[in-house]
Amino acid sequence: MAVPECSAASLEAGESLAGTAVESVDRWLLLEVTEPWAPKAVQTPALPEAVRSQLGRWLETPRSRLQLIRRPGRSGKRPLFMMVSSAGDRSRTSKLELGRYEELVDLDLDAMPAALSEPICLVCVHGRRDRCCGVLGGAVFRAIQSQGVDTWQTSHLGGHRFAACALWLPDGLMYGRLRAEHAQPWVTARRAGGVGELDLFRGRCAYDRPTQAAEIVVRKRLGLQTANGIEWLGTDAKSESSWEVRFRIASGEEVVRLRLADTGATRPASCGGEAEAVTELVEG
């Protein structure tokens, strides 16, 4: 029997999105590449070997991640390189137009000046990594772009089975199972400083996954929408599969106790993959 598309299988299994975002990343390197992307972005043949080596060195810095980006209609234009920091109050965006990719080899990232920038939305369309992203990402990209957002197609964001996946920068909030009909209310909420529909929210990429899930628990518990209305105080591992997470909000401190639970369901992590057990982070 053929394994179903991973996104459909994940939905059928009732898999939760909470705590599934890319974790512990708050420095994003965004490089525009209009040529086809390799399954692993840094191995894309259009990038000279020296550039791939430089990108690899930059990625050795903890909490860093590379995303290749593109936008229909920009083929033949000078490629754009951006560095976006989502490190709390120190969030910033730097931009550089490249004459050729080799200019990255001698670039000092720390010397890049900050640029005024509207929020950026990345939508995964990386079909060579997983076909769910390729099939579902395009329509969501167009729908979000139609709302006037600075939107880019991007390489793998993690979690193919949650396609369509999107990342909002500079705050580094990640979403999944987006559809075109979600675009207008979601963009409205984000522009107003809200998180948006919590059932589509995978987590804040600056956090580890238990902390991501705990933030979503607090938001659902209190009906808290304001994206910056919660301050993380700390996460303590009580065992290999349980955590206590503390946050501060306007009314005081909130504590969430989580454990990793086996749901009893299975699904493939990627299209064509073997079925795997579904676990999720739950209160208790």
N, C-alpha and C positions, 0 to 999 in steps of 0.2 A: 504494500500500500504506500502511495506517495505521501511524503511528509508535507503537511499543509504549509502555506506561506507563514513565516514566523510571526508576523503581526497579527494575522487572524488567529493563529494558535494561542498567542499570548492573551488576546481578548477572550477567547473561549475558555481559557484556564482561569480567568478572573484575576490575572496578575496585577498587583498594585504598582503604580508609578512612583510612589513615595520612596525617596532614598535611592533612586536609580540614576541620578545625574553623574556626569564626570565628576570625580571627587578630588579635592585638595589642589585645585588649579585656580590661580588668580592672575596669571600672566599669559596672555593670548597673543601668539604671533600669527598674523593673517597675511597670506601671500597670494596675490592674484595670479592664477595660472589658467589660461583659457584652453590650453591643450589637454588631452585626456589625462585623467589622474590615475595613478597606479592604485591598487587596493590599499597599500600603505602609502599615505600622502608623501612622506619624505623620500620615497623611492621613485617618484614620478620622473620618467625619462627626459621630459622637457627641461628639467633642472640640471645644469652642469654638475659634474661630480664635486667640484670645489664648493659649490653652493649647498649641495646636499650635506657635505661634511660640516660646513658652517652651521647649517640649521641643526644638525645633530649635536654640535657643541652647545648651541644655545639651549637645546632641550635638556641638556644635562643639569641645567639650573632647576632646582626643585620648584614645583608648582607652575611649570611652564607647559604649554601645549601649542602645537602647530595646527592651523587649519588652512587648507587651500581654499580660495574663494574665486568666484567668477560671477559675471552678470551678462546675460544675453545682450548683444549689441556692442560690447566693448572689445571684441576681437581686433587686434592690430593696434590698440592704444597702449600707451606706456603702462606697464604693470604697476599696481599699487601694493605697497607693503605697509602694514599697520602693526603697531604694538599697543595692545589695550590692557591696562591694569584695572582689575576689579577689586583691589585690596582696600575695601572699606572706604574711609574718608579720603584715601590717597588715590582714588580712581582717576585715570587719565588716559588719553588716546594720543598716540603719535602717528603721523602719516608721512610717507615718502614715496614720490613717483620715481620709478627706476628707468633708466635708459636701457639697461640690460641686467639680467639676474646677477651677474658677477659682481655688481656693485655691493651686494650684501656681504661679500667676503671680508671687506675691510670696514664694515659698518660698526660703529660703537653704539650699541643699543641704548646705553645710559645717556648718551649725548643727544639722542633724538629729542627735539623740542616738542612740547605738548601742543596739540592743535585743538581748536574749537571744533566740537563734533556733536552732531545729533546722535541719539541712540542708534545702534547698529543691530540688525537682526540677521542671524545666519540660519538658513534652513538646509538641512542635509538632503542632498540629491545624489549621493554617492552610489550609484547603481552598480559599479564594478566591485564595490565592497559587499553590498547586499541589495537584492532586487526590490525589496520593500521600500527602501529609501528612494530608489530611482523612480518607482511607480507612484508613490504617494507624495514625494517631496515637491515635485514640480508645481502641482496645482496650489499647494499651500504657499510656496514661494510667490507665485503670481498674485494670490489673494492678499497676502500681507503687503507686497509691493504696491498694490492698488490703493492701499490706505495711506500712501505717502511716506512710508517708513524707508529708511536707508537699508534696503534688504539685499542680501547676497546669497547665492547658492554656495554650499560649503561641502567639504569632504567629511568623512565619518565623524559623527558626534558621539558615538557610543550608543548601544541599545537599539540595534536595527529593529527588533521586534516591537519597539514603541513608535515606529514611523507613523506619521511624519514628525520628525524631531526638530526643535528650534532652540536657539540660544539667543538671549537678549543681552547685549553689552552696552554700557560697561559694568552693570551690576552682576552679570554672570549667572542669571537665572535660566534654568533649562526646563523645557516643556516637551511633552510627547503626546502622541495620538491626536495631533492637530489635524483638522480638516478645513477646507476652504470656508465653510460656514462659520467657523470659530474666529476667523480673522478680525472682523469688525469689532465685536465686543471685547476680544482679547487685546487688540491694539488700543482701544479706548481705555481699558483698565490700566494698561501699562503706561500710557501717556499721562494718566491721572495719578501715577505713583503707586498703583495697586499691583498685586501679584496676578490677579485674574482668577479664572476658574481653577480651584484647588485640585480638582480631579485630573487636570491636565499638567499640573506642576510636578516635575520630577525632583527638583531640589536646587539649592544654591551651590554652585560648583566650588566655591571657596571652602566648603565644609567637607568632612568625610561623610560617608553614607548614613551612619546612625544619626549624626547631627542633622543632616538633610531631612531625614524622616521625622525626627523629633520636632523640627521647626514646623513641618506640615501638621503634626498632631496639635501643636499649640495653636496654630492658625485656625484649624477646624474647631478646636475646643472653645475658642473665644470669638470666632467669627472675625478674625483680624486680617484685613486686606492690605494695609499700608506696607509697602515693601521694606521700608527702613524702620518700621515700628517695633522691631524686636532686636535685642542685643544678645549675642551668644556669650555666656559666661564660662562654660567649660563642659567637657564630656569625659566621664570617668567610665572605663571599662570594668565591669564587675566580674566578668568571666569572658571566655572566648565568644559567647553568644548573648551577652546581656550588657546593657549600658545605662547610665544615668546621665541625663543631659539637662543643663540649667540655662535658662534664658532670663533676661530682664525686659519687662515691658513697662508701660507707663504706670500700671496699677501695682507693680511689684514683681516678685520673682516667680517663675513657673518652672516646675521640675517635671521631666518626662522620663519614665522608666521603660526601656524597650528590650525586647528579646527577639532573637531570630527564630522564626517558626516555619516548619515544613507544612505547606498547605495541602499536601496530598495530590496536587495536580502536577502535570508535566507539560512541557512545551520545548521546542528547539530554540536555542539562543539566536540562531541565524537560519536563513532559508536553506533548506537542504541538510541541516544539521540533525544530529541525533536528539531524541527527546531527553530532556533533563528535568530534574525535580524543581518545582517552584517554591522558593522560600521568600518570606517577606518579614519586614521589621514591624512588630506589633507591640502595643502597650501591654505591660504586665511584668 
